Amino acid sequence: MGHPTAGEEEYLETLYWLHEVQLPLTAANVSRAMLLSAPTVHEMVKRLEADGLIIRDERKRISFTERGLDVAENVVSRHRLVERFLTDVLGIPWHEVHEEAERMEHAMSPMIEAGMRTAIGSAKTCPHGHPIEVGKRIPGAPLADVELGAKIQVLRFENEAEPVLHYLYGAGIQPGLEGTVVSRDDEHVAFETAEGTTHTLTISAAETVSVKADPSPPERVGLPPAVVLEQAAFGR
């Protein structure tokens, strides 16, 4: 059985993200997360199943095979490792590394991977806040759901489409940032840091920012909507 193609690995990454956020592994959710047509996703799902990477039950719900889960965890970990290496070692801004990592993650030798892991030292997350060691994800809530006056800490960015990351970078948002929600309406939410800096996001973009909040909002059920920037929609 050959090594999965880069295309297969991309789908496995998306399936793993759905698994991480505890959403149903279905072709419909993959289609929504990747902003791809249902027929396109259906064809790849059939290929993943034929290659022994996933299985589907009688209701078409998807599960990883042991091999598929191993491939998914490895490609996700490599992706986050590359992003951290590009930012910490090569000095590339964090809003410009996602697509570079997408290209590099599929062609890394074990020697290069080991060297990168040594180079990043004790770093535990990618620059967007996701754990490099998969399975270590901290539960969070969308900033868009947090009530006025709540204390928050930014955990991670759930949508890594580069235009979305550019928007968040321009708004001065980064993982680890702490503050208090000082305003919110149907279009925007803003929080203020202890230093007095206010960061304002559209509600659409705030949907993609996971935070630890006190008080925490009710748990969200379902796939978050695609973020919309300047009339263009961006998936996971």
KEDOMAR-954557 format. One record per residue (C-alpha): residue in three letters; residue number from 1; x, y, z. Coordinates in Angstrom, 1 decimal. Last residue first. Example, Ala and Ser with C-alpha at 12.3 -4.5 7.8 and 13.67 -1.06 7.14 Angstrom:
KEDOMAR-954557
PT  code  pos       x       y       z
PT   ser    2    13.7    -1.1     7.1
PT   ala    1    12.3    -4.5     7.8
end
This chain:
KEDOMAR-954557
PT  code  pos       x       y       z
PT   arg  236   -11.1    26.1     7.7
PT   gly  235   -13.3    27.8     5.2
PT   phe  234   -13.0    31.3     3.7
PT   ala  233   -15.8    33.4     2.2
PT   ala  232   -15.2    36.5     0.1
PT   gln  231   -17.5    39.5     0.6
PT   glu  230   -14.7    41.7     1.9
PT   leu  229   -13.9    39.1     4.6
PT   val  228   -16.4    36.4     5.4
PT   val  227   -15.5    33.7     7.9
PT   ala  226   -17.2    30.3     7.2
PT   pro  225   -19.8    29.4     9.8
PT   pro  224   -18.8    27.4    12.9
PT   leu  223   -19.5    23.7    12.6
PT   gly  222   -22.1    22.5    15.0
PT   val  221   -22.8    22.8    18.8
PT   arg  220   -21.4    25.7    20.7
PT   glu  219   -20.9    25.2    24.5
PT   pro  218   -22.6    27.9    26.5
PT   pro  217   -20.3    31.0    27.2
PT   ser  216   -17.5    30.8    29.7
PT   pro  215   -17.5    33.4    32.5
PT   asp  214   -14.5    33.7    32.4
PT   ala  213   -13.3    32.9    28.9
PT   lys  212   -10.6    30.8    27.4
PT   val  211   -10.5    31.9    23.7
PT   ser  210   -10.9    30.4    20.3
PT   val  209   -10.8    33.0    17.5
PT   thr  208   -12.6    31.9    14.3
PT   glu  207   -16.0    33.2    15.2
PT   ala  206   -14.3    36.5    16.0
PT   ala  205   -13.7    36.9    12.3
PT   ser  204   -17.4    36.8    11.5
PT   ile  203   -18.2    39.0    14.5
PT   thr  202   -15.9    41.6    13.0
PT   leu  201   -12.9    42.2    15.2
PT   thr  200   -11.8    45.1    17.5
PT   his  199    -8.7    45.1    19.7
PT   thr  198    -8.4    47.8    22.4
PT   thr  197    -5.1    48.6    24.0
PT   gly  196    -5.3    49.8    27.6
PT   glu  195    -2.2    48.0    28.9
PT   ala  194    -4.5    45.5    30.8
PT   thr  193    -5.9    44.5    27.4
PT   glu  192    -9.2    45.7    26.0
PT   phe  191   -11.7    43.5    24.1
PT   ala  190   -13.9    44.3    21.1
PT   val  189   -16.7    42.5    19.3
PT   his  188   -18.3    43.7    16.0
PT   glu  187   -21.3    43.3    13.7
PT   asp  186   -24.3    42.3    15.8
PT   asp  185   -23.0    44.1    18.9
PT   arg  184   -20.1    43.8    21.3
PT   ser  183   -18.1    46.1    23.6
PT   val  182   -15.6    45.9    26.4
PT   val  181   -14.6    42.2    26.4
PT   thr  180   -11.7    42.1    28.9
PT   gly  179    -8.1    41.2    28.1
PT   glu  178    -5.5    38.6    27.5
PT   leu  177    -3.2    37.9    24.5
PT   gly  176    -1.7    34.4    24.6
PT   pro  175    -2.4    33.6    20.9
PT   gln  174    -2.2    36.8    18.8
PT   ile  173    -4.5    39.6    17.8
PT   gly  172    -3.1    43.0    16.6
PT   ala  171    -6.0    43.7    14.2
PT   gly  170    -3.6    43.5    11.3
PT   tyr  169    -2.5    40.1    12.4
PT   leu  168    -6.2    39.0    12.6
PT   tyr  167    -6.8    40.2     9.0
PT   his  166    -3.7    38.7     7.7
PT   leu  165    -4.7    35.4     9.3
PT   val  164    -8.1    35.5     7.6
PT   pro  163    -6.4    36.3     4.2
PT   glu  162    -4.1    33.3     4.8
PT   ala  161    -6.8    30.7     5.5
PT   glu  160    -5.9    29.4     8.9
PT   asn  159    -9.4    29.3    10.5
PT   glu  158    -9.4    28.0    14.0
PT   phe  157    -7.1    30.7    15.4
PT   arg  156    -5.8    29.8    18.9
PT   leu  155    -5.9    30.4    22.7
PT   val  154    -6.7    34.1    23.2
PT   gln  153    -7.3    34.8    26.9
PT   ile  152   -10.5    36.3    28.0
PT   lys  151   -12.1    38.1    30.9
PT   ala  150   -15.9    38.6    30.4
PT   gly  149   -17.3    42.1    30.7
PT   leu  148   -19.7    41.7    27.7
PT   glu  147   -20.5    38.1    26.9
PT   val  146   -18.3    35.7    24.9
PT   asp  145   -20.0    34.0    21.9
PT   ala  144   -18.0    35.8    19.1
PT   leu  143   -14.7    35.0    20.9
PT   pro  142   -15.5    31.4    20.0
PT   ala  141   -15.0    29.0    23.0
PT   gly  140   -12.0    27.0    24.2
PT   pro  139   -10.9    23.6    25.2
PT   ile  138    -7.1    23.1    25.4
PT   arg  137    -5.7    20.8    22.7
PT   lys  136    -3.0    18.3    23.8
PT   gly  135    -4.2    15.5    21.5
PT   val  134    -1.7    16.4    18.8
PT   glu  133     1.8    17.3    20.0
PT   ile  132     2.2    20.5    17.9
PT   pro  131    -0.7    22.0    19.8
PT   his  130    -2.6    24.7    18.0
PT   gly  129    -2.0    28.3    19.0
PT   his  128    -1.6    30.1    15.7
PT   pro  127     2.2    30.2    16.1
PT   cys  126     2.2    26.4    16.3
PT   thr  125     2.1    25.1    19.8
PT   lys  124     4.4    23.5    22.4
PT   ala  123     7.7    25.3    21.9
PT   ser  122    10.4    23.8    24.1
PT   gly  121    13.2    23.9    21.5
PT   ile  120    12.2    25.0    18.0
PT   ala  119    15.5    23.9    16.5
PT   thr  118    15.5    20.4    17.9
PT   arg  117    12.0    19.7    16.4
PT   met  116    13.2    21.2    13.1
PT   gly  115    16.2    18.9    13.0
PT   ala  114    14.1    15.9    13.7
PT   glu  113    11.7    16.8    10.8
PT   ile  112    14.7    17.3     8.5
PT   met  111    16.1    13.9     9.3
PT   pro  110    12.7    12.2     9.0
PT   ser  109    12.4    13.6     5.5
PT   met  108     9.8    16.3     4.9
PT   ala  107     7.8    16.3     1.6
PT   his  106     4.2    16.6     2.5
PT   glu  105     4.5    19.2     5.3
PT   met  104     6.4    21.6     3.0
PT   arg  103     3.6    22.9     0.8
PT   glu  102     1.0    23.3     3.5
PT   ala  101     3.7    24.9     5.7
PT   glu  100     4.3    27.6     3.1
PT   glu   99     0.5    28.1     3.1
PT   his   98     0.4    28.6     6.8
PT   val   97     3.5    30.7     7.2
PT   glu   96     2.5    34.3     6.3
PT   his   95     0.4    35.4     9.3
PT   trp   94     3.1    34.1    11.7
PT   pro   93     5.7    36.6    10.4
PT   ile   92     8.8    34.8     9.0
PT   gly   91    11.7    34.9    11.4
PT   leu   90    13.5    31.9    10.0
PT   val   89    14.0    30.2    13.4
PT   asp   88    10.9    31.2    15.4
PT   thr   87     8.4    31.9    12.6
PT   leu   86     9.4    29.3    10.0
PT   phe   85    10.1    26.6    12.7
PT   arg   84     6.7    27.2    14.4
PT   glu   83     4.9    26.8    11.0
PT   val   82     6.9    23.7    10.2
PT   leu   81     6.0    22.1    13.5
PT   arg   80     2.4    22.9    13.0
PT   his   79     2.3    21.2     9.6
PT   arg   78     4.4    18.3    10.9
PT   ser   77     1.9    17.6    13.7
PT   val   76    -1.0    17.7    11.4
PT   val   75     0.7    15.4     8.9
PT   asn   74     1.6    13.0    11.7
PT   glu   73    -1.8    12.9    13.3
PT   ala   72    -3.5    12.4    10.0
PT   val   71    -1.2     9.5     8.9
PT   asp   70    -1.6     7.7    12.2
PT   leu   69    -5.3     8.2    12.1
PT   gly   68    -5.5     6.8     8.6
PT   arg   67    -3.4     3.8     9.6
PT   glu   66    -5.6     2.9    12.6
PT   thr   65    -8.7     3.5    10.4
PT   phe   64   -10.3     6.9    10.8
PT   ser   63   -14.0     7.1    11.2
PT   ile   62   -16.6     8.6     8.8
PT   arg   61   -20.4     8.7     9.1
PT   lys   60   -22.0     7.4     6.0
PT   arg   59   -25.2     6.2     7.9
PT   glu   58   -24.3     2.6     7.2
PT   asp   57   -20.8     3.2     8.6
PT   arg   56   -17.8     4.7     6.8
PT   ile   55   -14.2     3.7     7.0
PT   ile   54   -11.1     5.8     6.6
PT   leu   53    -7.5     5.4     5.5
PT   gly   52    -7.8     2.0     3.8
PT   asp   51    -7.0     3.2     0.3
PT   ala   50   -10.5     2.5    -0.9
PT   glu   49   -11.9     4.6     2.0
PT   leu   48    -9.6     7.5     1.2
PT   arg   47   -10.6     7.2    -2.5
PT   lys   46   -14.3     7.2    -1.7
PT   val   45   -13.8    10.2     0.5
PT   met   44   -12.0    11.9    -2.4
PT   glu   43   -14.9    11.4    -4.8
PT   his   42   -17.5    12.5    -2.2
PT   val   41   -15.5    15.7    -1.5
PT   thr   40   -15.6    16.7    -5.2
PT   pro   39   -19.3    15.8    -5.5
PT   ala   38   -20.2    17.9    -2.4
PT   ser   37   -18.4    21.0    -3.7
PT   leu   36   -15.5    22.4    -1.8
PT   leu   35   -15.4    25.1     0.9
PT   met   34   -12.9    23.1     2.9
PT   ala   33   -14.8    23.3     6.2
PT   arg   32   -18.2    23.1     4.5
PT   ser   31   -17.3    20.1     2.3
PT   val   30   -15.6    18.3     5.2
PT   asn   29   -18.8    18.9     7.2
PT   ala   28   -20.9    17.4     4.4
PT   ala   27   -18.6    14.5     4.0
PT   thr   26   -19.1    13.6     7.6
PT   leu   25   -16.8    13.4    10.6
PT   pro   24   -19.2    14.8    13.2
PT   leu   23   -17.7    17.6    15.3
PT   gln   22   -15.5    17.1    18.4
PT   val   21   -13.2    20.1    17.8
PT   glu   20   -10.2    17.8    17.5
PT   his   19   -12.2    15.3    15.3
PT   leu   18   -13.2    18.1    12.9
PT   trp   17    -9.5    19.1    12.8
PT   tyr   16    -8.6    15.5    12.1
PT   leu   15   -11.0    15.4     9.2
PT   thr   14    -9.5    18.5     7.8
PT   glu   13    -5.9    17.1     8.0
PT   leu   12    -7.1    13.8     6.5
PT   tyr   11    -8.4    15.8     3.5
PT   glu   10    -5.1    17.6     3.0
PT   glu    9    -3.3    14.2     3.4
PT   glu    8    -5.3    12.7     0.6
PT   gly    7    -4.4    15.6    -1.7
PT   ala    6    -0.7    15.2    -0.8
PT   thr    5    -1.0    11.6    -1.8
PT   pro    4    -1.0     8.8     0.8
PT   his    3     2.0     6.5     0.8
PT   gly    2     1.6     3.3    -1.1
PT   met    1     0.0     0.0     0.0
end
